[in-house]
Amino acid sequence: MINILLVDDETYVTESLAVTLPWEELGINGVYQAASSMQALAVMEKQDIDILVTDIRMPGMTGLELIETVGDRWPHIRSILLTGHSDFEYAKKAIQLQAVDYILKPVNDDELLASVTGAMESLKEEWETFDKMHKLMYSRKTDIGILRTQLMHDLLLGRKLSIKSVQDKLSAYEIAFHTDAHSVMLLIQLGRHFTDMDHHSVSLIEYAIGNIAEEVFAGSFNVWHCKAPHDCLVLLVQSKEDNWSAKEWSAEYVKLRRERLEMEVEVFRKHVSNYLKGNITVLITDGFIFPEELPAAYRSGLSSMYLSQHTEAGAVHFLEDQPNRPSAVKPLESLYKPPTLIHLLESMQWEAAGSKIEQVFADMENGSFSREHLYEVYLSVTNALMYISHKQGRLFYQLDQTGLDPLSAQGVMHSLPKLKEWTHAVMDKLRTELSANEQQSKRYVIKQVQELVSNDNGQELSVKTIADQVYLHPVYLSKIYKAETGEGLGDYIIRMRMEKALYLLKHTNKKIYEITTELGYQNPQYFSKMFKKHYGMTPNEFRDQ
């Protein structure tokens, strides 16, 4: 939108120009008028004016004085001067005041329109240039943010960079950090209120936490923060004191430095709680020399964080205050105690599977567990559900995209309540989807079983071997066969064999031992025993009658 202001003490001039010229076709959205310089200034204070067309000779403030004032207050406005006198001094002054044009009265419409068009093009070029610069600045800021994060990750993970290379990158990325300087690392975990949010919201929260940290620590410390390679935020701080050498500090100095850091970290934590309405837990590592000792400090802090009990304490902890932890880690025995989760799901024992998972979560709630335990349960549950999904001809990704998305999975593994909620939700969804086609699947399985038994060619045939061929658990297969036919699967196999034995005895001259082998029995005496149990007589007695 471009607005123009016409100024002349002879009002008929501005009125004529405002009415007769095709401003809208030119792209002018608003045409304003003023009869004096003072009125013109009043209009510009209320309206966004882009182009000023003013007469030079006016009572009070002249047009030249007006554009000089406008240049000081609104330097973006393009000014065009109108005059009835072709005075060189006027033209010279207009050029000095950077007027875009100087038009003689009486005004030629085409000449004025051409001048206004030139002013508009100049404005648009300036706007485009500003827009490009703004985009470049935004892009540069974004790129620097990515480069800062990449450098931090390289250093945290122990990539070997020369001190000169680190110094050059710190300077290029505008990071106010010094090499060979004493530093401290803060590892920040988000509380449950934050981790329950979606990934985009969590990213915004992490960005806001970084900004709060910069504001809180700005007085005493240089700050460098980013999302860590592992599931937390990392914040490096260096004192702004002039002495950066890695000297030995006195015990009193170290104590005072810790007290100052502890005070500002507590303020930082409270600000996050007040402004973002959620808690964070902060672990402060021991001091180290940047960047040489950074990887070791990161590993120590990360190990302590993972081995600590997962709570919503929202507190501040110093690594140096934590007691030594035993190296042995208690296993989640209830997760692997038979029957396993895969076994229960495979045999469609949904209630038992749910109870087993509840027992695992109860053991975790009642005892001390680490982030690795959460990951262990997540992998075990995902593996079991994926196995059952594939066995039923479905992709686990179609059942739940969260489980296979690394970003979403981090949120699931971040807290016990979220892992518990996700596990029950996915198990319920799998049960619902499998139950929808369960009846049709059962009929198909029964048909497969009966075909296998009918085509028995003397091979070893049992509930186990049939279950393997139809890809079901033997217990579950026996259960559904009994429910659908009223006959046990083992009984059905024996009955079909006995009926085949009866036919062979009656219609062939095969020996008893030949029939025994053909039916898959190894021992003729056992076959005779089964035949007598079924028909009340031995094979020989049946043939002799």
Buried (B, 14 or more C-beta within 10 A) or exposed (E): EBBBBBBBBBEEBBEBBBEEBEBEEEEBEBBBBBBBBEBBBEBBEEEEBBBBBBBBBBEEBBBBBBBBBBBEEBEEBBBBBBBEEEEEEBBEBBEEBEBBBBBBBEBEEEEBBEBBEBBBEEBEEEEEEEEEEEEEEEEEEEEBBEBBBEBBBBBBBEEEBEEEEBBEBBEEBEBEBBBEBBBBBBBBBBBBBBBBBEEEEBEEBBEEBBEBBBEBBEEBBBBBBBBBBBBBBBBBBBBEEEEBEBEEBEEEEEEEBBEEBEEBBBEBBEBBBEEBEBBBBBBBBBBBBBBBBBBEBBBBBBEBBBBBEBEBEBEBBBBEEEEEEEEEEEEBEBBEEEBBBBBBBBBBBBEBBBEBBBEBBEBBEEEEBBBEBBBBBBEBBBEBBBBBBEBBEBEBEEBBEBBBBEEBBBBBBBBBBBBBEBBBEBBEEBBEBBEEEBEEBBEEBBEBBBEBBEEBEEEEBEBEEBBEEEEBBBBBBBBBBBEBBEEBBEEBBBBBBBEBBBEBBEEEEEEBEEBBBBBBBEEBEEBBEBBBEBBEBBBEEBEEE
